[in-house]
């Protein structure tokens, strides 16, 4: 379960960072 949560969080963080960087 922990691994699954970590993967989900990582994917969400990458998406958020990409959008934030693109906006910048």
C-alpha positions in Angstrom: 0.0 0.0 0.0 2.8 2.4 1.0 4.4 1.9 -2.4 1.2 2.6 -4.2 0.6 5.9 -2.3 4.1 7.0 -2.9 3.7 6.4 -6.7 0.4 8.3 -6.7 1.9 11.2 -4.8 5.0 11.3 -7.0 2.8 11.4 -10.2 0.7 14.2 -8.7 3.7 16.1 -7.6 5.4 15.8 -11.1 2.2 17.0 -12.7 1.9 20.0 -10.3 5.6 20.9 -10.7 5.4 20.7 -14.5 2.3 22.9 -14.6 3.9 25.4 -12.2 7.2 25.4 -14.2 5.4 25.9 -17.5 3.4 28.8 -16.1 6.6 30.4 -14.9 
